[in-house]
Amino acid sequence: MPKIIDAAVGSPMEPLTGEFAIVVARYNDSITSKLLTGALETLKAAGVSEEDVLVAWVPGAWEIPLAAQRFAEKTEVAAVITLGCVIRGETTHDRYINAAVSTSLMQLSLDNRKPIAFGVLTVNTLDQAIHRSGGNVGNKGIEAALAAIEMVRLNSIFKDTCSGTIGFKSAK
């Protein structure tokens, strides 16, 4: 029987430690402010104190990766939650922004071995954004915060149980 590592929210775990940084795009702030509210409420419900939450507003989704990088480099930051909203317009600019931002955030997560939760809406219409920021499809800010919490817990399990590079034996 394999050993199952379950760090899901609701699993019996040690209290969360470290700071949680949230980077929020100001563009489409009627949407992103609702994502932020969902993320903040979720962190609070998980026992994260307000003093351990850092929130940085940036102009738009394009600027999210740089702020996320600065937070990810801080030792005391356990995870970064990114929140934004890119709505398709009459041109294809959304595709370039979405691809660059998502790729950059994934690379930051891997480079820093730290969770970077993706709560950037990439939608076709304002109605879709409304539905995903507290409407009938939920709140992606809540989902991003839950993902960050779970990955922080999983990261702490890896630090306690896995040394060296997973899957490779030392050449000693």
C-alpha positions as CSV (number, residue, x, y, z in Angstrom):
1,M,0.0,0.0,0.0
2,P,1.5,3.4,-0.9
3,K,2.0,6.1,1.6
4,I,-0.5,8.8,0.9
5,I,0.5,12.4,1.6
6,D,-2.7,14.4,2.1
7,A,-2.2,18.1,2.8
8,A,-5.8,19.1,1.8
9,V,-7.5,21.8,3.8
10,G,-9.4,20.0,6.5
11,S,-6.8,17.3,7.0
12,P,-5.3,17.1,10.5
13,M,-2.1,19.2,10.2
14,E,0.1,21.5,12.2
15,P,-0.8,25.2,12.2
16,L,0.3,27.2,9.2
17,T,3.5,29.1,9.6
18,G,5.0,31.9,7.5
19,E,3.5,34.8,5.6
20,F,1.1,34.7,2.8
21,A,1.6,37.3,0.1
22,I,-1.3,38.3,-2.2
23,V,-0.6,40.2,-5.4
24,V,-3.7,41.8,-6.8
25,A,-4.2,43.6,-10.2
26,R,-6.0,46.9,-10.0
27,Y,-7.3,46.6,-13.6
28,N,-10.8,45.3,-13.4
29,D,-10.9,46.0,-9.7
30,S,-14.6,45.5,-9.4
31,I,-13.7,41.8,-10.0
32,T,-10.3,41.6,-8.4
33,S,-11.5,43.2,-5.1
34,K,-14.0,40.4,-4.8
35,L,-11.3,37.8,-5.5
36,L,-9.2,39.5,-2.8
37,T,-12.0,39.4,-0.3
38,G,-12.5,35.7,-0.9
39,A,-8.8,35.0,-0.5
40,L,-8.5,37.0,2.7
41,E,-11.6,35.3,4.3
42,T,-10.2,31.9,3.4
43,L,-6.8,32.6,4.9
44,K,-8.4,33.9,8.1
45,A,-10.7,30.8,8.3
46,A,-7.5,28.6,8.0
47,G,-6.0,30.4,11.0
48,V,-3.6,32.8,9.3
49,S,-3.4,36.0,11.3
50,E,-3.8,39.3,9.5
51,E,-0.2,40.2,10.5
52,D,0.9,37.3,8.4
53,V,-0.9,38.5,5.2
54,L,0.8,40.9,2.8
55,V,-1.2,42.5,0.0
56,A,0.3,44.4,-2.9
57,W,-1.7,46.1,-5.6
58,V,-0.2,46.3,-9.1
59,P,-1.6,48.1,-12.2
60,G,-2.6,45.0,-14.1
61,A,-2.1,41.3,-14.8
62,W,1.1,42.0,-16.7
63,E,2.7,43.4,-13.6
64,I,1.8,40.5,-11.3
65,P,4.9,38.3,-12.0
66,L,7.4,40.9,-10.8
67,A,5.6,41.6,-7.5
68,A,5.1,37.8,-7.1
69,Q,8.8,37.3,-7.7
70,R,9.8,39.8,-5.0
71,F,7.6,38.1,-2.5
72,A,8.7,34.6,-3.5
73,E,12.3,35.6,-2.8
74,K,11.5,36.5,0.8
75,T,12.3,33.6,3.1
76,E,9.4,34.4,5.5
77,V,6.8,34.2,2.7
78,A,5.4,30.7,2.5
79,A,3.2,31.3,-0.5
80,V,2.1,33.9,-3.0
81,I,-1.5,34.2,-4.2
82,T,-1.9,36.0,-7.4
83,L,-5.3,37.6,-8.4
84,G,-6.2,39.3,-11.6
85,C,-8.7,39.5,-14.4
86,V,-8.0,39.5,-18.1
87,I,-11.1,39.8,-20.3
88,R,-10.8,39.1,-24.0
89,G,-11.4,42.2,-26.0
90,E,-11.5,43.0,-29.7
91,T,-7.8,42.1,-30.2
92,T,-5.6,39.2,-29.2
93,H,-3.7,41.0,-26.5
94,D,-5.3,38.8,-23.8
95,R,-3.7,35.7,-25.2
96,Y,-0.2,37.2,-24.9
97,I,-0.8,38.5,-21.4
98,N,-2.4,35.3,-20.2
99,A,0.4,33.1,-21.7
100,A,3.2,35.3,-20.3
101,V,1.7,35.7,-16.9
102,S,0.9,32.0,-16.4
103,T,4.2,30.8,-17.7
104,S,6.1,33.3,-15.5
105,L,4.2,32.4,-12.4
106,M,4.8,28.7,-12.9
107,Q,8.5,29.3,-13.4
108,L,8.7,31.4,-10.3
109,S,7.1,28.6,-8.3
110,L,9.5,26.1,-9.5
111,D,12.6,28.3,-9.2
112,N,11.7,29.3,-5.6
113,R,10.2,25.9,-4.6
114,K,7.3,27.9,-3.2
115,P,3.6,27.8,-4.0
116,I,2.5,30.6,-6.4
117,A,-1.3,30.2,-6.6
118,F,-2.9,31.2,-9.8
119,G,-6.1,33.2,-9.3
120,V,-5.9,35.2,-12.5
121,L,-9.2,35.0,-14.4
122,T,-8.8,34.5,-18.1
123,V,-12.3,35.0,-19.4
124,N,-14.2,35.9,-22.6
125,T,-16.7,38.3,-21.0
126,L,-17.4,40.4,-18.0
127,D,-20.3,38.1,-17.1
128,Q,-17.9,35.2,-16.9
129,A,-15.7,37.2,-14.6
130,I,-18.6,38.2,-12.4
131,H,-19.7,34.5,-12.1
132,R,-16.1,33.5,-11.1
133,S,-15.6,36.2,-8.5
134,G,-18.5,35.3,-6.2
135,G,-21.2,34.5,-8.6
136,N,-22.7,31.1,-9.6
137,V,-19.4,29.6,-10.4
138,G,-17.8,30.4,-7.1
139,N,-14.9,32.6,-6.2
140,K,-11.5,31.9,-7.7
141,G,-9.8,33.9,-5.0
142,I,-11.1,31.4,-2.5
143,E,-9.8,28.5,-4.7
144,A,-6.4,30.2,-5.1
145,A,-6.1,30.7,-1.3
146,L,-7.1,27.0,-0.7
147,A,-4.5,25.8,-3.2
148,A,-1.8,28.0,-1.5
149,I,-2.7,26.6,1.9
150,E,-2.6,23.0,0.7
151,M,0.7,23.5,-1.1
152,V,2.3,25.2,2.0
153,R,1.3,22.2,4.0
154,L,2.6,19.8,1.4
155,N,5.9,21.8,1.2
156,S,6.3,21.5,4.9
157,I,5.8,17.7,4.6
158,F,8.4,17.5,1.9
159,K,10.9,19.5,4.0
160,D,10.3,17.1,6.9
161,T,10.4,13.8,4.9
162,C,12.3,14.4,1.7
163,S,16.0,15.3,1.6
164,G,18.0,15.9,-1.5
165,T,16.5,15.5,-5.0
166,I,13.4,13.3,-5.2
167,G,13.9,10.3,-7.5
168,F,17.8,10.4,-7.6
169,K,20.3,8.7,-5.3
170,S,23.3,10.6,-4.1
171,A,26.5,9.9,-6.2
172,K,28.5,9.5,-3.0
